[in-house]
Amino acid sequence: MASRSEIVLASLLLFLSCLAETSDANGVVLFSSLPNTLEMIVSPHKPEQVMKPAEGSWTFGGTLKAGEDKLSISWRLNQSFSAGTTDSGYKTIKVKLCYAPVSQVDRGWRKTVDNLAKDKTCQFKIETRPYKHGSSKWKYIDWTIKHDVPSASYFVRAYAYDGAGVAVAYGQSTGPKKNYNIFEVQGITGRHKTLDVVSICFSAFSVLSLVGFFVVEKTRAKPT
């Protein structure tokens, strides 16, 4: 018959084992496990011009310039879900700019991984804000594409997080295969008009300074 100390030790080991399994399960969030409960619209137009499209009618593709052009991004709880019930645990919304598959090919640093902690699809933060429960109204932001966004094809995704900061749902501006409503961003190259002007000015100043130096030297070298 097992002694009391052996029973206590066995119980403790069982508790620690269950705790470890629970921590591991809670520590890994798979994108494939998240419900797609959020509707999203992304448009280059102004926010007041964004409207709910007819099913399958809305498409957006084009080229936007980093540091200049803006996106209007709208989202809400999908109308097929019950507001106030489905989203009762949503506390925060994080909107991100994500690489489309065509811009991930042969680029491991942009790779899509089911484990969200390792996923590299959505690397650019757009907005973080508290989630408003029980509302079916569209929420939107007007976002200027950041200067550090490189040239590539993109879509936009929003994640809903619970009070513990764990992702519990999502929505995106494209379909499951991420093959439509994709837009291009033209990144800022190494050369810029302002830099070119400054460079020309410094070059001209350098030439004038050199000429001035020779003139002064020749003047000093003349016999008095």
C-alpha positions as CSV (number, residue, x, y, z in Angstrom):
1,M,0.0,0.0,0.0
2,A,1.4,3.4,-1.0
3,S,2.5,5.7,1.8
4,R,1.0,9.1,2.3
5,S,4.2,10.8,1.1
6,E,4.1,8.7,-2.1
7,I,0.5,9.7,-2.7
8,V,1.3,13.4,-2.2
9,L,4.3,13.1,-4.5
10,A,2.3,11.4,-7.2
11,S,-0.5,14.0,-6.9
12,L,2.1,16.8,-7.2
13,L,3.7,15.3,-10.3
14,L,0.3,14.8,-11.9
15,F,-0.6,18.4,-11.1
16,L,2.6,19.7,-12.6
17,S,2.2,17.6,-15.7
18,C,-1.3,19.0,-16.2
19,L,-0.1,22.5,-15.6
20,A,2.7,22.1,-18.2
21,E,0.2,20.7,-20.8
22,T,-2.2,23.6,-20.1
23,S,0.6,26.2,-20.4
24,D,1.8,24.7,-23.7
25,A,-1.7,24.6,-25.1
26,N,-2.3,28.2,-24.1
27,G,1.1,29.3,-25.3
28,V,0.5,28.3,-28.9
29,V,-2.2,29.9,-31.0
30,L,-2.7,28.5,-34.4
31,F,-4.1,30.7,-37.1
32,S,-6.1,27.8,-38.5
33,S,-8.0,27.6,-35.1
34,L,-9.2,31.2,-35.2
35,P,-12.8,31.9,-36.4
36,N,-13.1,34.4,-39.3
37,T,-15.7,36.7,-37.6
38,L,-14.7,40.1,-38.8
39,E,-15.6,41.7,-42.1
40,M,-13.0,44.1,-43.7
41,I,-12.9,46.6,-46.5
42,V,-9.7,48.3,-47.7
43,S,-9.8,51.1,-50.1
44,P,-7.6,54.0,-51.4
45,H,-10.6,56.3,-51.1
46,K,-11.6,58.5,-48.2
47,P,-13.3,56.9,-45.2
48,E,-16.7,58.5,-45.9
49,Q,-16.7,56.9,-49.4
50,V,-16.3,53.4,-48.1
51,M,-19.5,51.4,-48.2
52,K,-20.5,47.8,-47.7
53,P,-20.3,46.2,-51.1
54,A,-22.7,43.7,-52.6
55,E,-21.4,40.1,-52.1
56,G,-18.5,39.5,-54.4
57,S,-18.7,42.8,-56.2
58,W,-15.9,44.7,-54.4
59,T,-12.4,44.4,-55.8
60,F,-9.4,46.7,-55.3
61,G,-6.1,46.4,-57.0
62,G,-3.6,49.1,-57.7
63,T,-0.2,50.6,-56.8
64,L,0.2,53.0,-53.9
65,K,3.3,54.9,-52.9
66,A,4.9,54.4,-49.4
67,G,5.0,57.6,-47.4
68,E,2.4,59.3,-49.6
69,D,-0.7,57.4,-50.3
70,K,-3.4,56.4,-47.8
71,L,-5.7,53.5,-47.2
72,S,-9.1,53.6,-45.7
73,I,-9.6,50.5,-43.6
74,S,-13.0,49.5,-42.3
75,W,-14.1,46.5,-40.1
76,R,-17.0,45.2,-38.1
77,L,-18.4,41.9,-36.7
78,N,-19.7,39.8,-39.6
79,Q,-23.5,40.1,-39.6
80,S,-24.0,36.3,-39.6
81,F,-22.7,36.3,-36.0
82,S,-24.5,37.6,-33.0
83,A,-23.1,40.9,-31.7
84,G,-22.6,40.9,-28.0
85,T,-22.4,37.1,-27.8
86,T,-19.8,36.1,-30.4
87,D,-17.6,39.0,-29.5
88,S,-18.2,39.1,-25.8
89,G,-14.5,38.1,-25.1
90,Y,-13.0,40.5,-27.6
91,K,-11.1,43.3,-25.8
92,T,-8.6,44.6,-28.4
93,I,-8.4,44.9,-32.2
94,K,-5.0,45.0,-33.9
95,V,-4.9,45.8,-37.6
96,K,-1.8,44.8,-39.6
97,L,-0.5,45.1,-43.2
98,C,0.4,41.6,-44.5
99,Y,2.4,40.2,-47.4
100,A,0.4,38.5,-50.2
101,P,1.6,35.1,-51.3
102,V,3.2,36.4,-54.5
103,S,5.6,38.5,-52.4
104,Q,6.5,35.6,-50.0
105,V,8.0,33.3,-52.6
106,D,11.6,32.4,-51.8
107,R,11.6,34.9,-48.9
108,G,11.8,32.9,-45.6
109,W,11.6,36.1,-43.6
110,R,8.1,36.6,-44.8
111,K,7.0,33.0,-44.4
112,T,3.4,32.1,-43.4
113,V,3.4,29.8,-40.3
114,D,0.3,28.5,-38.7
115,N,1.8,29.2,-35.2
116,L,1.1,32.9,-34.8
117,A,4.2,33.4,-32.6
118,K,6.3,32.3,-35.6
119,D,4.2,33.7,-38.5
120,K,5.9,36.4,-40.6
121,T,3.0,37.3,-42.8
122,C,1.8,40.4,-41.1
123,Q,4.8,42.5,-40.1
124,F,3.5,46.0,-40.2
125,K,1.3,47.4,-37.4
126,I,-1.4,49.8,-38.6
127,E,-3.7,50.3,-35.6
128,T,-4.4,49.0,-32.1
129,R,-7.6,50.0,-30.3
130,P,-10.1,48.7,-27.8
131,Y,-12.9,46.6,-29.2
132,K,-16.5,47.9,-28.8
133,H,-18.9,45.1,-28.0
134,G,-22.4,44.6,-29.4
135,S,-22.0,47.0,-32.3
136,S,-22.6,46.2,-35.9
137,K,-21.4,49.6,-37.2
138,W,-18.3,49.9,-39.3
139,K,-15.2,51.2,-37.6
140,Y,-12.6,52.7,-39.8
141,I,-9.2,54.4,-39.9
142,D,-7.4,56.4,-42.5
143,W,-3.8,55.2,-42.6
144,T,-0.8,56.7,-44.5
145,I,1.5,53.9,-45.7
146,K,4.7,54.2,-43.7
147,H,8.0,55.1,-45.3
148,D,9.6,51.8,-44.3
149,V,7.1,49.6,-46.1
150,P,9.0,47.9,-49.0
151,S,7.8,47.3,-52.5
152,A,5.5,44.2,-52.5
153,S,1.9,43.0,-52.8
154,Y,-0.2,43.3,-49.7
155,F,-3.6,42.8,-48.0
156,V,-4.8,43.9,-44.6
157,R,-5.8,41.7,-41.6
158,A,-7.3,42.4,-38.2
159,Y,-6.9,40.3,-35.1
160,A,-9.3,40.3,-32.1
161,Y,-7.6,39.7,-28.7
162,D,-9.0,38.7,-25.4
163,G,-8.2,40.3,-22.0
164,A,-5.1,38.1,-21.7
165,G,-3.7,39.4,-25.0
166,V,-4.4,36.1,-26.8
167,A,-5.7,36.2,-30.4
168,V,-9.2,34.7,-30.6
169,A,-10.6,35.8,-34.0
170,Y,-9.6,37.5,-37.2
171,G,-10.8,39.1,-40.4
172,Q,-9.0,40.1,-43.6
173,S,-9.5,42.1,-46.8
174,T,-9.0,39.1,-49.0
175,G,-10.2,35.5,-49.2
176,P,-8.8,32.3,-47.6
177,K,-6.4,31.8,-50.5
178,K,-5.3,35.5,-50.4
179,N,-5.7,35.8,-54.2
180,Y,-7.9,38.8,-54.7
181,N,-8.3,42.4,-53.4
182,I,-4.5,42.5,-53.3
183,F,-2.7,45.9,-53.8
184,E,0.8,46.9,-54.6
185,V,3.0,49.3,-52.6
186,Q,5.9,51.1,-54.3
187,G,8.5,51.5,-51.6
188,I,10.8,54.5,-51.3
189,T,14.1,53.9,-53.2
190,G,17.5,55.1,-52.1
191,R,17.2,58.3,-54.2
192,H,14.9,61.1,-53.4
193,K,14.4,64.5,-55.1
194,T,15.2,66.4,-51.9
195,L,18.4,64.4,-51.4
196,D,19.4,65.1,-55.1
197,V,18.9,68.8,-54.6
198,V,21.0,68.8,-51.4
199,S,23.7,66.7,-53.1
200,I,23.9,69.2,-56.0
201,C,24.2,72.1,-53.6
202,F,27.0,70.5,-51.6
203,S,28.8,69.6,-54.8
204,A,28.6,73.1,-56.1
205,F,29.7,74.5,-52.7
206,S,32.7,72.1,-52.8
207,V,33.7,73.2,-56.3
208,L,33.4,76.9,-55.4
209,S,35.4,76.3,-52.2
210,L,38.2,74.6,-54.1
211,V,38.3,77.4,-56.7
212,G,38.4,80.0,-53.9
213,F,41.2,78.1,-52.2
214,F,43.4,78.1,-55.4
215,V,42.7,81.9,-55.9
216,V,43.8,82.7,-52.4
217,E,46.9,80.5,-52.7
218,K,47.9,82.2,-56.0
219,T,47.3,85.6,-54.5
220,R,49.6,84.8,-51.6
221,A,52.2,83.4,-53.9
222,K,52.6,86.6,-55.9
223,P,55.6,88.8,-55.0
224,T,54.9,92.0,-53.3
